[in-house]
């Protein structure tokens, strides 16, 4: 088995209407992802103001009918079925997979 991520990460049924679903843990999963990216970029995840939180920005965009939000390191697409897709650039995919490879070693899959 190989462990790696691709360019698209999918969180299923994380929204209930406009906001985060109460029982899906999607908001926390997305916030964890954001913190992980900040650490990879060498930033302190605790140094950001709540208003800068991408999770909040995604919900605010959904409230006004915007379902795609572009951030510096990734793009988030949300759907009416409650799903959220995170689209990553190749460079970030490689960095994340390097971290995975440092833990799992030879089990990481090769890039196609």
C-alpha positions as CSV (number, residue, x, y, z in Angstrom):
1,X,0.0,0.0,0.0
2,X,1.1,3.5,-0.7
3,X,0.3,6.6,1.3
4,X,0.1,9.9,-0.5
5,X,-2.3,12.7,-1.3
6,X,-3.3,14.1,-4.7
7,X,-4.3,17.5,-5.9
8,X,-7.9,17.3,-4.6
9,X,-8.9,16.6,-1.0
10,X,-12.7,16.0,-0.5
11,X,-14.6,16.5,2.7
12,X,-18.1,15.0,2.3
13,X,-21.2,16.5,3.8
14,X,-19.5,19.1,6.0
15,X,-22.1,21.9,5.4
16,X,-25.7,22.0,6.6
17,X,-27.2,24.7,4.4
18,X,-24.9,27.8,4.4
19,X,-22.8,27.0,7.6
20,X,-20.8,24.1,8.9
21,X,-22.8,21.0,9.9
22,X,-23.1,20.5,13.6
23,X,-22.2,16.8,13.6
24,X,-19.8,16.4,10.7
25,X,-16.6,17.8,12.3
26,X,-15.9,19.3,8.9
27,X,-15.1,22.7,10.3
28,X,-12.5,21.3,12.7
29,X,-11.0,19.0,9.9
30,X,-10.7,22.0,7.6
31,X,-9.1,24.1,10.4
32,X,-6.7,21.3,11.0
33,X,-5.8,21.2,7.3
34,X,-5.2,25.0,7.3
35,X,-3.0,24.8,10.4
36,X,-1.0,22.0,8.7
37,X,-0.4,24.1,5.6
38,X,0.7,27.0,7.7
39,X,3.2,24.8,9.5
40,X,4.5,23.5,6.2
41,X,4.9,27.2,5.0
42,X,6.9,28.0,8.2
43,X,4.1,30.2,9.7
44,X,2.9,30.1,13.3
45,X,-0.8,29.0,13.1
46,X,-1.6,30.8,16.3
47,X,-0.5,34.2,15.0
48,X,-3.6,34.7,12.9
49,X,-6.6,36.7,13.8
50,X,-10.0,35.0,13.9
51,X,-11.2,37.2,11.0
52,X,-8.4,35.8,8.9
53,X,-9.6,32.2,9.5
54,X,-10.2,30.5,6.1
55,X,-13.1,28.5,7.6
56,X,-14.9,31.7,8.4
57,X,-14.2,33.1,5.0
58,X,-15.6,30.1,3.3
59,X,-18.9,30.4,5.2
60,X,-19.1,34.1,4.5
61,X,-18.6,33.4,0.8
62,X,-21.4,30.8,0.8
63,X,-23.8,33.2,2.5
64,X,-23.5,35.5,-0.5
65,X,-23.6,32.7,-3.1
66,X,-19.9,32.3,-3.8
67,X,-18.9,28.7,-3.9
68,X,-15.2,29.0,-4.8
69,X,-12.7,30.8,-2.7
70,X,-9.0,31.1,-3.7
71,X,-6.4,31.3,-0.9
72,X,-2.7,31.8,-1.3
73,X,-1.9,28.1,-1.0
74,X,-5.0,26.4,-2.2
75,X,-8.5,26.8,-3.6
76,X,-11.7,25.7,-1.9
77,X,-14.8,24.8,-3.8
78,X,-18.1,24.1,-1.9
79,X,-21.2,22.5,-3.3
80,X,-24.9,22.6,-2.5
81,X,-24.8,18.9,-1.4
82,X,-22.6,20.0,1.5
83,X,-19.2,18.8,0.1
84,X,-16.0,20.8,0.2
85,X,-13.1,20.2,-2.2
86,X,-9.6,21.6,-1.5
87,X,-7.5,21.9,-4.7
88,X,-3.8,22.0,-4.1
89,X,-1.0,23.2,-6.3
90,X,1.6,20.6,-7.3
91,X,4.3,22.2,-5.2
92,X,2.2,21.9,-2.0
93,X,1.2,18.3,-2.8
94,X,4.9,17.5,-3.1
95,X,5.7,19.1,0.2
96,X,2.9,17.3,2.0
97,X,3.9,14.0,0.4
98,X,7.5,14.6,1.5
99,X,6.2,14.8,5.1
100,X,4.2,11.6,4.7
101,X,7.3,9.9,3.2
102,X,9.4,10.9,6.1
103,X,7.0,9.0,8.4
104,X,6.0,6.0,6.1
105,X,9.3,5.7,4.1
106,X,9.3,3.5,1.1
107,X,5.5,3.0,1.2
108,X,4.8,6.4,-0.5
109,X,3.5,6.0,-4.0
110,X,5.2,7.5,-7.1
111,X,3.7,10.5,-8.8
112,X,2.0,9.7,-12.1
